[in-house]
Amino acid sequence: MSIAEKYQHQLSSVTTVKTVAELWEKNRTTVIYHIMRDNIAATKDSGVYLVALGSVIDLWGFPPNLPEYEPLDPISLLQKEYKAS
């Protein structure tokens, strides 16, 4: 098993503020506001926030207009996990 395969799930569980804003149809400022208030889990590295998708789903639910299934889409992967639990 390659290192990429070993950590694929963890890497697919994070995204950027821009992607969160686009998927949930929010303003980037709104996303950052919730990060600063600890409503969304994120870490900042080299000026870029890496956002934990699970915390966004906990706050706002699944994004509107989410495609039924996209095999490499991290949101779809998380959605399957939440439904299974």
N, CA, C and O atoms as a Tinker XYZ file with bonds, in Angstrom:
   340  protein
     1  N      0.856000   -1.181000    0.000000    73     2
     2  CA     0.000000    0.000000    0.000000    64     1     3
     3  C      0.900000    1.242000    0.000000    63     2     4     5
     4  O      1.816000    1.358000    0.814000    81     3
     5  N      0.629000    2.144000   -0.904000    73     3     6
     6  CA     1.419000    3.374000   -0.986000    64     5     7
     7  C      1.011000    4.338000    0.129000    63     6     8     9
     8  O     -0.055000    4.200000    0.729000    81     7
     9  N      1.871000    5.308000    0.391000    73     7    10
    10  CA     1.568000    6.312000    1.415000    64     9    11
    11  C      0.325000    7.109000    1.048000    63    10    12    13
    12  O     -0.459000    7.471000    1.926000    81    11
    13  N      0.135000    7.389000   -0.250000    73    11    14
    14  CA    -1.061000    8.119000   -0.701000    64    13    15
    15  C     -2.324000    7.311000   -0.428000    63    14    16    17
    16  O     -3.335000    7.864000    0.003000    81    15
    17  N     -2.269000    6.008000   -0.677000    73    15    18
    18  CA    -3.436000    5.157000   -0.416000    64    17    19
    19  C     -3.716000    5.057000    1.082000    63    18    20    21
    20  O     -4.871000    5.053000    1.508000    81    19
    21  N     -2.660000    4.979000    1.866000    73    19    22
    22  CA    -2.805000    4.841000    3.311000    64    21    23
    23  C     -3.519000    6.040000    3.932000    63    22    24    25
    24  O     -4.320000    5.875000    4.853000    81    23
    25  N     -3.237000    7.234000    3.439000    73    23    26
    26  CA    -3.790000    8.446000    4.032000    64    25    27
    27  C     -4.845000    9.123000    3.171000    63    26    28    29
    28  O     -5.218000   10.263000    3.445000    81    27
    29  N     -5.331000    8.455000    2.145000    73    27    30
    30  CA    -6.314000    9.051000    1.242000    64    29    31
    31  C     -7.551000    9.539000    1.983000    63    30    32    33
    32  O     -8.040000   10.634000    1.702000    81    31
    33  N     -8.064000    8.758000    2.913000    73    31    34
    34  CA    -9.279000    9.160000    3.630000    64    33    35
    35  C     -9.056000   10.449000    4.417000    63    34    36    37
    36  O     -9.897000   11.348000    4.392000    81    35
    37  N     -7.934000   10.536000    5.108000    73    35    38
    38  CA    -7.657000   11.740000    5.883000    64    37    39
    39  C     -7.494000   12.952000    4.985000    63    38    40    41
    40  O     -7.958000   14.042000    5.319000    81    39
    41  N     -6.839000   12.770000    3.850000    73    39    42
    42  CA    -6.655000   13.892000    2.931000    64    41    43
    43  C     -7.966000   14.305000    2.280000    63    42    44    45
    44  O     -8.160000   15.483000    1.978000    81    43
    45  N     -8.856000   13.369000    2.064000    73    43    46
    46  CA   -10.128000   13.707000    1.423000    64    45    47
    47  C    -11.124000   14.304000    2.415000    63    46    48    49
    48  O    -12.220000   14.710000    2.027000    81    47
    49  N    -10.750000   14.359000    3.685000    73    47    50
    50  CA   -11.639000   14.902000    4.707000    64    49    51
    51  C    -11.414000   16.381000    4.970000    63    50    52    53
    52  O    -12.055000   16.956000    5.850000    81    51
    53  N    -10.509000   17.012000    4.216000    73    51    54
    54  CA   -10.253000   18.437000    4.366000    64    53    55
    55  C    -10.389000   19.136000    3.018000    63    54    56    57
    56  O    -10.228000   18.527000    1.961000    81    55
    57  N    -10.685000   20.412000    3.084000    73    55    58
    58  CA   -10.783000   21.217000    1.875000    64    57    59
    59  C    -10.463000   22.661000    2.235000    63    58    60    61
    60  O    -10.085000   22.950000    3.370000    81    59
    61  N    -10.611000   23.561000    1.283000    73    59    62
    62  CA   -10.305000   24.973000    1.513000    64    61    63
    63  C    -11.568000   25.767000    1.817000    63    62    64    65
    64  O    -12.683000   25.299000    1.587000    81    63
    65  N    -11.377000   26.971000    2.336000    73    63    66
    66  CA   -12.494000   27.881000    2.606000    64    65    67
    67  C    -13.249000   28.168000    1.308000    63    66    68    69
    68  O    -14.479000   28.214000    1.300000    81    67
    69  N    -12.519000   28.359000    0.221000    73    67    70
    70  CA   -13.154000   28.652000   -1.071000    64    69    71
    71  C    -14.098000   27.528000   -1.482000    63    70    72    73
    72  O    -15.218000   27.784000   -1.922000    81    71
    73  N    -13.650000   26.297000   -1.341000    73    71    74
    74  CA   -14.495000   25.160000   -1.722000    64    73    75
    75  C    -15.717000   25.051000   -0.823000    63    74    76    77
    76  O    -16.820000   24.791000   -1.303000    81    75
    77  N    -15.529000   25.249000    0.474000    73    75    78
    78  CA   -16.670000   25.223000    1.405000    64    77    79
    79  C    -17.678000   26.297000    1.004000    63    78    80    81
    80  O    -18.877000   26.028000    0.926000    81    79
    81  N    -17.196000   27.509000    0.751000    73    79    82
    82  CA   -18.088000   28.608000    0.370000    64    81    83
    83  C    -18.866000   28.274000   -0.902000    63    82    84    85
    84  O    -20.060000   28.560000   -0.993000    81    83
    85  N    -18.204000   27.682000   -1.866000    73    83    86
    86  CA   -18.878000   27.336000   -3.126000    64    85    87
    87  C    -19.896000   26.214000   -2.928000    63    86    88    89
    88  O    -21.024000   26.306000   -3.413000    81    87
    89  N    -19.504000   25.165000   -2.222000    73    87    90
    90  CA   -20.404000   24.016000   -2.044000    64    89    91
    91  C    -21.639000   24.363000   -1.215000    63    90    92    93
    92  O    -22.743000   23.914000   -1.523000    81    91
    93  N    -21.456000   25.146000   -0.184000    73    91    94
    94  CA   -22.577000   25.482000    0.702000    64    93    95
    95  C    -23.234000   26.809000    0.350000    63    94    96    97
    96  O    -24.124000   27.280000    1.057000    81    95
    97  N    -22.786000   27.406000   -0.747000    73    95    98
    98  CA   -23.358000   28.672000   -1.232000    64    97    99
    99  C    -23.309000   29.743000   -0.148000    63    98   100   101
   100  O    -24.294000   30.434000    0.113000    81    99
   101  N    -22.138000   29.865000    0.477000    73    99   102
   102  CA   -21.892000   30.866000    1.519000    64   101   103
   103  C    -20.811000   31.824000    1.029000    63   102   104   105
   104  O    -20.109000   31.543000    0.058000    81   103
   105  N    -20.691000   32.941000    1.702000    73   103   106
   106  CA   -19.628000   33.891000    1.439000    64   105   107
   107  C    -18.371000   33.409000    2.166000    63   106   108   109
   108  O    -18.475000   32.835000    3.251000    81   107
   109  N    -17.190000   33.629000    1.592000    73   107   110
   110  CA   -15.950000   33.227000    2.243000    64   109   111
   111  C    -15.828000   33.848000    3.641000    63   110   112   113
   112  O    -15.320000   33.213000    4.565000    81   111
   113  N    -16.289000   35.070000    3.784000    73   111   114
   114  CA   -16.234000   35.746000    5.083000    64   113   115
   115  C    -17.068000   35.000000    6.121000    63   114   116   117
   116  O    -16.676000   34.908000    7.284000    81   115
   117  N    -18.205000   34.474000    5.708000    73   115   118
   118  CA   -19.065000   33.703000    6.608000    64   117   119
   119  C    -18.351000   32.447000    7.082000    63   118   120   121
   120  O    -18.418000   32.097000    8.260000    81   119
   121  N    -17.673000   31.773000    6.172000    73   119   122
   122  CA   -16.938000   30.554000    6.536000    64   121   123
   123  C    -15.831000   30.899000    7.531000    63   122   124   125
   124  O    -15.676000   30.219000    8.545000    81   123
   125  N    -15.070000   31.938000    7.251000    73   123   126
   126  CA   -13.983000   32.340000    8.150000    64   125   127
   127  C    -14.534000   32.781000    9.504000    63   126   128   129
   128  O    -13.935000   32.489000   10.539000    81   127
   129  N    -15.662000   33.477000    9.508000    73   127   130
   130  CA   -16.315000   33.879000   10.758000    64   129   131
   131  C    -16.569000   32.649000   11.637000    63   130   132   133
   132  O    -16.280000   32.666000   12.833000    81   131
   133  N    -17.107000   31.591000   11.038000    73   131   134
   134  CA   -17.423000   30.383000   11.809000    64   133   135
   135  C    -16.155000   29.636000   12.229000    63   134   136   137
   136  O    -16.150000   28.961000   13.258000    81   135
   137  N    -15.086000   29.749000   11.444000    73   135   138
   138  CA   -13.803000   29.175000   11.864000    64   137   139
   139  C    -13.304000   29.916000   13.110000    63   138   140   141
   140  O    -12.874000   29.289000   14.078000    81   139
   141  N    -13.362000   31.229000   13.082000    73   139   142
   142  CA   -12.890000   32.038000   14.205000    64   141   143
   143  C    -13.719000   31.817000   15.469000    63   142   144   145
   144  O    -13.205000   31.967000   16.577000    81   143
   145  N    -14.977000   31.467000   15.316000    73   143   146
   146  CA   -15.872000   31.209000   16.458000    64   145   147
   147  C    -15.836000   29.746000   16.894000    63   146   148   149
   148  O    -16.610000   29.332000   17.757000    81   147
   149  N    -14.934000   28.965000   16.294000    73   147   150
   150  CA   -14.792000   27.526000   16.588000    64   149   151
   151  C    -16.047000   26.720000   16.267000    63   150   152   153
   152  O    -16.295000   25.683000   16.882000    81   151
   153  N    -16.826000   27.188000   15.317000    73   151   154
   154  CA   -17.975000   26.411000   14.837000    64   153   155
   155  C    -17.557000   25.453000   13.727000    63   154   156   157
   156  O    -18.232000   24.455000   13.472000    81   155
   157  N    -16.441000   25.762000   13.068000    73   155   158
   158  CA   -15.881000   24.935000   12.000000    64   157   159
   159  C    -14.428000   24.663000   12.366000    63   158   160   161
   160  O    -13.676000   25.581000   12.692000    81   159
   161  N    -14.040000   23.386000   12.308000    73   159   162
   162  CA   -12.660000   23.010000   12.615000    64   161   163
   163  C    -11.774000   23.281000   11.400000    63   162   164   165
   164  O    -12.077000   22.860000   10.284000    81   163
   165  N    -10.679000   23.991000   11.643000    73   163   166
   166  CA    -9.750000   24.303000   10.558000    64   165   167
   167  C     -8.379000   24.610000   11.133000    63   166   168   169
   168  O     -8.239000   24.959000   12.305000    81   167
   169  N     -7.390000   24.474000   10.298000    73   167   170
   170  CA    -6.038000   24.868000   10.647000    64   169   171
   171  C     -5.500000   25.732000    9.513000    63   170   172   173
   172  O     -5.876000   25.559000    8.354000    81   171
   173  N     -4.631000   26.647000    9.854000    73   171   174
   174  CA    -4.105000   27.557000    8.848000    64   173   175
   175  C     -2.622000   27.269000    8.647000    63   174   176   177
   176  O     -1.849000   27.223000    9.604000    81   175
   177  N     -2.239000   27.075000    7.386000    73   175   178
   178  CA    -0.855000   26.812000    7.048000    64   177   179
   179  C     -0.488000   27.630000    5.823000    63   178   180   181
   180  O     -1.151000   27.537000    4.789000    81   179
   181  N      0.540000   28.414000    5.928000    73   179   182
   182  CA     1.003000   29.274000    4.827000    64   181   183
   183  C     -0.117000   30.142000    4.278000    63   182   184   185
   184  O     -0.208000   30.362000    3.070000    81   183
   185  N     -0.966000   30.633000    5.166000    73   183   186
   186  CA    -2.035000   31.534000    4.760000    64   185   187
   187  C     -3.271000   30.854000    4.198000    63   186   188   189
   188  O     -4.199000   31.533000    3.759000    81   187
   189  N     -3.302000   29.532000    4.201000    73   187   190
   190  CA    -4.446000   28.790000    3.652000    64   189   191
   191  C     -5.080000   27.971000    4.775000    63   190   192   193
   192  O     -4.394000   27.219000    5.466000    81   191
   193  N     -6.394000   28.122000    4.953000    73   191   194
   194  CA    -7.125000   27.297000    5.908000    64   193   195
   195  C     -7.400000   25.933000    5.294000    63   194   196   197
   196  O     -7.827000   25.836000    4.144000    81   195
   197  N     -7.155000   24.886000    6.063000    73   195   198
   198  CA    -7.595000   23.546000    5.713000    64   197   199
   199  C     -8.762000   23.240000    6.632000    63   198   200   201
   200  O     -8.605000   23.172000    7.851000    81   199
   201  N     -9.931000   23.057000    6.042000    73   199   202
   202  CA   -11.181000   22.935000    6.776000    64   201   203
   203  C    -11.590000   21.472000    6.860000    63   202   204   205
   204  O    -11.563000   20.755000    5.860000    81   203
   205  N    -11.969000   21.031000    8.059000    73   203   206
   206  CA   -12.471000   19.670000    8.260000    64   205   207
   207  C    -13.913000   19.603000    7.764000    63   206   208   209
   208  O    -14.799000   20.257000    8.314000    81   207
   209  N    -14.137000   18.813000    6.729000    73   207   210
   210  CA   -15.470000   18.740000    6.125000    64   209   211
   211  C    -16.539000   18.263000    7.098000    63   210   212   213
   212  O    -17.676000   18.730000    7.045000    81   211
   213  N    -16.189000   17.348000    7.978000    73   211   214
   214  CA   -17.168000   16.847000    8.947000    64   213   215
   215  C    -17.734000   17.950000    9.824000    63   214   216   217
   216  O    -18.918000   17.929000   10.161000    81   215
   217  N    -16.896000   18.917000   10.199000    73   215   218
   218  CA   -17.384000   20.007000   11.053000    64   217   219
   219  C    -18.322000   20.932000   10.286000    63   218   220   221
   220  O    -19.244000   21.503000   10.868000    81   219
   221  N    -18.093000   21.082000    8.997000    73   219   222
   222  CA   -18.988000   21.911000    8.168000    64   221   223
   223  C    -20.335000   21.204000    8.014000    63   222   224   225
   224  O    -21.385000   21.841000    8.089000    81   223
   225  N    -20.303000   19.907000    7.803000    73   223   226
   226  CA   -21.543000   19.134000    7.685000    64   225   227
   227  C    -22.320000   19.182000    8.993000    63   226   228   229
   228  O    -23.546000   19.289000    8.985000    81   227
   229  N    -21.608000   19.102000   10.121000    73   227   230
   230  CA   -22.282000   19.197000   11.423000    64   229   231
   231  C    -22.967000   20.549000   11.602000    63   230   232   233
   232  O    -24.040000   20.626000   12.200000    81   231
   233  N    -22.355000   21.613000   11.090000    73   231   234
   234  CA   -22.910000   22.956000   11.252000    64   233   235
   235  C    -24.052000   23.234000   10.278000    63   234   236   237
   236  O    -25.114000   23.700000   10.690000    81   235
   237  N    -23.845000   22.955000    8.998000    73   235   238
   238  CA   -24.804000   23.351000    7.962000    64   237   239
   239  C    -25.487000   22.193000    7.241000    63   238   240   241
   240  O    -26.287000   22.423000    6.333000    81   239
   241  N    -25.190000   20.959000    7.625000    73   239   242
   242  CA   -25.744000   19.821000    6.903000    64   241   243
   243  C    -24.998000   19.623000    5.597000    63   242   244   245
   244  O    -23.972000   20.256000    5.346000    81   243
   245  N    -25.529000   18.739000    4.773000    73   243   246
   246  CA   -24.878000   18.485000    3.490000    64   245   247
   247  C    -25.141000   19.643000    2.534000    63   246   248   249
   248  O    -26.189000   20.285000    2.613000    81   247
   249  N    -24.202000   19.914000    1.635000    73   247   250
   250  CA   -24.374000   21.049000    0.730000    64   249   251
   251  C    -25.573000   20.860000   -0.188000    63   250   252   253
   252  O    -25.901000   19.735000   -0.565000    81   251
   253  N    -26.233000   21.970000   -0.549000    73   251   254
   254  CA   -27.346000   21.880000   -1.493000    64   253   255
   255  C    -26.842000   21.461000   -2.866000    63   254   256   257
   256  O    -25.692000   21.722000   -3.217000    81   255
   257  N    -27.684000   20.828000   -3.622000    73   255   258
   258  CA   -27.370000   20.405000   -4.994000    64   257   259
   259  C    -26.162000   19.487000   -5.067000    63   258   260   261
   260  O    -25.397000   19.534000   -6.030000    81   259
   261  N    -25.991000   18.649000   -4.043000    73   259   262
   262  CA   -24.892000   17.693000   -4.038000    64   261   263
   263  C    -25.194000   16.589000   -5.041000    63   262   264   265
   264  O    -26.279000   16.008000   -5.010000    81   263
   265  N    -24.250000   16.293000   -5.928000    73   263   266
   266  CA   -24.487000   15.188000   -6.868000    64   265   267
   267  C    -24.709000   13.885000   -6.109000    63   266   268   269
   268  O    -24.182000   13.700000   -5.012000    81   267
   269  N    -25.481000   12.994000   -6.691000    73   267   270
   270  CA   -25.800000   11.717000   -6.043000    64   269   271
   271  C    -24.538000   10.960000   -5.651000    63   270   272   273
   272  O    -24.426000   10.488000   -4.519000    81   271
   273  N    -23.581000   10.837000   -6.578000    73   271   274
   274  CA   -22.376000   10.081000   -6.278000    64   273   275
   275  C    -21.249000   10.502000   -7.200000    63   274   276   277
   276  O    -21.388000   10.491000   -8.423000    81   275
   277  N    -20.147000   10.868000   -6.602000    73   275   278
   278  CA   -18.925000   11.128000   -7.346000    64   277   279
   279  C    -17.825000   10.393000   -6.590000    63   278   280   281
   280  O    -17.478000   10.792000   -5.479000    81   279
   281  N    -17.270000    9.327000   -7.167000    73   279   282
   282  CA   -16.363000    8.446000   -6.432000    64   281   283
   283  C    -15.189000    9.141000   -5.748000    63   282   284   285
   284  O    -14.784000    8.710000   -4.668000    81   283
   285  N    -14.635000   10.185000   -6.326000    73   283   286
   286  CA   -13.473000   10.825000   -5.731000    64   285   287
   287  C    -13.827000   12.113000   -5.001000    63   286   288   289
   288  O    -12.938000   12.831000   -4.544000    81   287
   289  N    -15.105000   12.407000   -4.889000    73   287   290
   290  CA   -15.548000   13.623000   -4.225000    64   289   291
   291  C    -15.544000   13.406000   -2.714000    63   290   292   293
   292  O    -16.244000   12.518000   -2.226000    81   291
   293  N    -14.769000   14.197000   -1.956000    73   291   294
   294  CA   -14.698000   13.980000   -0.511000    64   293   295
   295  C    -16.025000   14.158000    0.207000    63   294   296   297
   296  O    -16.269000   13.487000    1.209000    81   295
   297  N    -16.882000   15.036000   -0.273000    73   295   298
   298  CA   -18.191000   15.223000    0.358000    64   297   299
   299  C    -19.014000   13.941000    0.238000    63   298   300   301
   300  O    -19.660000   13.531000    1.202000    81   299
   301  N    -18.996000   13.309000   -0.928000    73   299   302
   302  CA   -19.736000   12.062000   -1.123000    64   301   303
   303  C    -19.217000   10.968000   -0.211000    63   302   304   305
   304  O    -19.994000   10.183000    0.333000    81   303
   305  N    -17.901000   10.915000   -0.043000    73   303   306
   306  CA   -17.329000    9.914000    0.849000    64   305   307
   307  C    -17.792000   10.131000    2.282000    63   306   308   309
   308  O    -18.149000    9.174000    2.969000    81   307
   309  N    -17.790000   11.368000    2.735000    73   307   310
   310  CA   -18.258000   11.673000    4.089000    64   309   311
   311  C    -19.744000   11.395000    4.245000    63   310   312   313
   312  O    -20.193000   10.919000    5.288000    81   311
   313  N    -20.505000   11.697000    3.194000    73   311   314
   314  CA   -21.939000   11.473000    3.246000    64   313   315
   315  C    -22.227000    9.990000    3.469000    63   314   316   317
   316  O    -23.104000    9.641000    4.259000    81   315
   317  N    -21.508000    9.130000    2.789000    73   315   318
   318  CA   -21.690000    7.689000    2.962000    64   317   319
   319  C    -21.364000    7.280000    4.391000    63   318   320   321
   320  O    -22.079000    6.464000    4.973000    81   319
   321  N    -20.305000    7.828000    4.967000    73   319   322
   322  CA   -19.927000    7.495000    6.335000    64   321   323
   323  C    -20.987000    7.937000    7.336000    63   322   324   325
   324  O    -21.315000    7.197000    8.262000    81   323
   325  N    -21.523000    9.139000    7.154000    73   323   326
   326  CA   -22.540000    9.645000    8.085000    64   325   327
   327  C    -23.816000    8.814000    8.002000    63   326   328   329
   328  O    -24.455000    8.558000    9.023000    81   327
   329  N    -24.189000    8.396000    6.808000    73   327   330
   330  CA   -25.400000    7.578000    6.650000    64   329   331
   331  C    -25.192000    6.198000    7.269000    63   330   332   333
   332  O    -26.137000    5.606000    7.790000    81   331
   333  N    -23.962000    5.681000    7.216000    73   331   334
   334  CA   -23.685000    4.347000    7.745000    64   333   335
   335  C    -23.657000    4.334000    9.264000    63   334   336   337
   336  O    -23.891000    3.294000    9.879000    81   335
   337  N    -23.376000    5.475000    9.874000    73   335   338
   338  CA   -23.255000    5.478000   11.344000    64   337   339
   339  C    -24.581000    5.744000   12.029000    63   338   340
   340  O    -24.645000    5.778000   13.258000    81   339
